[in-house]
């Protein structure tokens, strides 16, 4: 059968990055097609090309076999391509019925909207989607799941031939997920092509027919999902070949930490930080983590498994519904990063630009930022103290800048990351939570950061290491906790710390 | 696109940001100098001491208010309530003159700080957008001032009159106060933990929170300081007028203050505060108006030229930001 929508060798370049590199994907009528990949794989760029938000720099888009150019998202919609985003884009104050039938309301005499007919039709349509509600009420009274159903019903009823769903289940209850799957299967049976983007492998295997895996902007795999084992799928996403044999690793960790005898970790020592039962609806489900002095604990798992959220919950940067964090035997009180930092727990955030650097300030000021109160007297900063700290860390971390007064935004990614590490080391933490510390930095800086982690652990610092780079995780960590869907599903230590074991743990079926 | 750029346009591409950066950093000083030079050459009696003094005295309230405004804008905020807080201070100061001018001054300053704290609390703790929170105060606070003192009231407090009109070594006291506050503000921004935190929060609020900065407390303080300075400006202006006029005192001064900050090269996107340049921005606007009036150009000309300068300043800042 002819594909309803097809990408042929699509490329898209952004300043400094090739987001898509010759990606091809065909969506056939009556199939549910999974699109998967880790951060930066190019999923959202591809979706935006399909929906007319971005224009490809190379390659061709075919719509029902004919070359198509979607100048605007409107063009794509007119061509029958509908997108359901995580955030519902409807009008919350208007009634459910109006939202569903907006622009197509049944008219009575003189072109006036026939309210009775509108409510009746809306009720009938929604019943088919498992939404039983008073359609006269404003949309915002509905739960997120039901709102999403309205969005879906609306998308389908405007004659969609292709429905793209981006993480549709991220805020749904299990019952709602079931309903959604029922709807998706019905769409498929009526000949609509569904593209389904999700990180939840269980869901993919339940509802999808085919799968396309993207990695680093390239097509990594496309084929029948049923023929692909979970483990294979994960290894395709992470870019690690199964059974790949390597001699010594490429990372700059002095040795495979977990194998080295007599590392500085004292197994009897009290944990410096211990998180118990961290819970947040839809995000974390009773996560326990503890880090001992001198220990590097790795957090493994796919994107969206709750690794970043665990780190943020520990430092109080994300509110939690339950659980507690204990530092040095004392519980950390109430969600503020300030309290955590004072207790000796610091987070190097994942998104360097949005959460790390202060672009308008110099290298010097960025390094001194967190330690400022201790680098002065009576609220007046001491230049000598700051200069000393800045000099020590610029030398130790080999930060390459024209001068300490250069704007931090002018540095390379690797040097910016070192500036942020310096910011944290300057407050002399007991535990550092490192979220993707080497992502997006050049090879040289990566090696230096890895060597530094080793060195700091040897000095007795506890480290929680989050990394999507399995090799880095395996060689850098003493012990690895594997997360899936917000819960710890496995703990690996000693000889079990291997890439294969991590992937196998991720792949295990939920509920066995 | 790289193959399309010629060497010349490449050189321009390197040069352009530098030119804009220079304009943003020093443009306001250059403009003030140029205007001074022009006046020395072409304006009769310009160097006359009394002329100079008049200009400075007139610009003083704007300078004081814009010091607070620069701080607020540095946090990516804005404070529209300053003019109304000036009028509140004028009303309060005459109400309490019976206790002596100094206690009255203090009560007026407290009033300004409280009004500022109201705006700051809305911004920092409730999460209202600064423009909305302070707009509410702009309306409400002037109303309050008018309730206290419904029409113009003259007063005879010798102390307060002296504050507004006497001089030390030929320099009016209120100008000295503005000068001292400028120095103080430069010190606060450059040399105190608080000042550095203000700039960091304006530069990246999320990063500041993750770095353990007391973000909410700093935001609140910034609006309190702005309210305090506005109240002081209100009292000084009242002292000079020798009458409290809550109905019209400080009308539209928030716009003059924002103009001074912007023309001084402080970006509205926060993360950077230029204290001395802000003062220069206020002086530039004052000097420009005086010059054009002296040369018998109508008021509308002044407004058009000022608009041109604001656009130029914003353009220079914007170009730099998109680098």
Interface residues (C-beta under 8 A of the other chain):
Chain A: X315 X317 X337 X338 X340 X341 X342 X347 X349 X354 X355 X356 X357 X358 X359 X360 X361 X365 X368 X369 X370 X372 X373 X376 X379 X380 X381 X423 X427
Chain B: X191 X192 X193 X194 X196 X197 X199 X200 X202 X203 X204 X206 X207 X208 X209 X210 X211 X212 X213 X214 X270 X271 X272
